[in-house]
Amino acid sequence: MQFLENSGRYLPLLLQGVGITIALTLAALVISTLLGLVWALMRYSGIAPLVFVSKAIVNTVRGIPILVQLFYIYFVLPEFGIDLSAFQAGALGLGLAYSCYMAENFRAGLEAIDKGQIEAAQSIGMKWSLMMRRVILPQAIRTVLPPYGNTMIMLLKDTSQASVITVAELTMRGKLVASSTFDNMTVYTLVALLYLALSVPLVILASYLERRFGAR
Amino acid sequence: MIQLDNVHKKFGNLEVLKGIDGEIRQGEVVCLIGASGSGKSTLLRCINGLESYEEGQITIDGKLVDRKDPSIRALRTSVTMVFQRFNLFPHRTALENVTEGPIYVKGEARREAEEHGRELLDRMGLGAKAETYPTSLSGGQQQRVAIARALAMRPKAILFDEPTSALDPELVGEVLGAMRDLANDGMTMLVVTHEMAFAREVGDRVLFMDGGLIVEEGPAERVLTDPQEDRTRDFLRRVLNK
């Protein structure tokens, strides 16, 4: 009973954080998907300078903790005249970090495609961009979707790291409420349940996408 | 129509084509035979620009085949290719496989492309399979869809790279039959094949390749029944005694 009563009091505060967590997840998801696709296509192109740049970016970014990247973007970039709000820095940092995981997923999907598909596309006169759009990507998406769904959920949870650069997302709000009420059990239980509840739509989205693109 | 002048091709240190000369004329069916590793498929792939070649030149109606040049795409629509492993697009139906090139490469109107596509599938005996996905088709049916796909570009010639080698024996006949019909309609064809009976019956000319060179060439009947070169004789003896 006590739990429900207290929950009623904390929930409005925490829900504000949920809004920011959702916005941050979506922003970082869009950034990471687009950038990840760019890195993967650069690598797949086989053009030496593009392959090199793509590898360099993925291996560098992947090798630095997300937390450190966020600190860097939020605290160091302003010294170069790039001032971002905490939310922008969080979205950019998470988007960039996750673009590398995305890129490796996408690359796996692209490389799983039989080389005969490329030759068949070429043999009817397709240029590279048309071949990617009509032949390669629609097939790659099937292999890529299951790990993509997994990455979305990881990203949702990793938005909690943005709390260290003052983004007032769910974890940050939880910490504030907990430290002002000392009701750690109720607050963190709620926070955990809210994350769990947020992941459910992503699971549904992932399985919808798999049905949508996986069907023949 | 297709002109080969002193074509050389290397994979690393291995020279697979050692100076190929030849010509495929309009309306001709030329069969390319020889042991595996003799360079037949490589030659075919060079003509389509799927492989580069280091020396000599290949021209199609006077236009140079250069896989690095954007002009290669126009050439590929005029000389299309049928592969050993069909290489149909698995995420598209038989009809979509056939109309993909006309609609997206040549910019034909969808309705016309589909009409033409259905005609071609009909001609391949697959009118009822237009909406079927490749995974639900037998190998022979898939290869006939692939032939329809190659025809849909309205090419001047078609290259066949061992079109029946990946098929179960009982399915070989239907694909060869479709190819025979094409030949009778006057299509220019260059066919890499191990089907000696087909080469003899449908081929106008046979080129025998060995060790990266064309060792013997001539009218199909003559080369296959009365070869002049020892290497051709050896090869035919081995193939026909199998």
Interface residues (C-beta under 8 A of the other chain):
Chain A: D114 G116 Q117 E119 A120 A121 Q122 S123 I124 G125 M126 K127 L130 R134 V135 P138 Q139 R142 R216
Chain B: N48 G49 L50 P70 R73 A74 R76 T77 T80 M81 F83 R85 N87 L88 F89 P90 H91 E100 G101 Y104 V105 K106 Y133 T135 R149 A150 M153
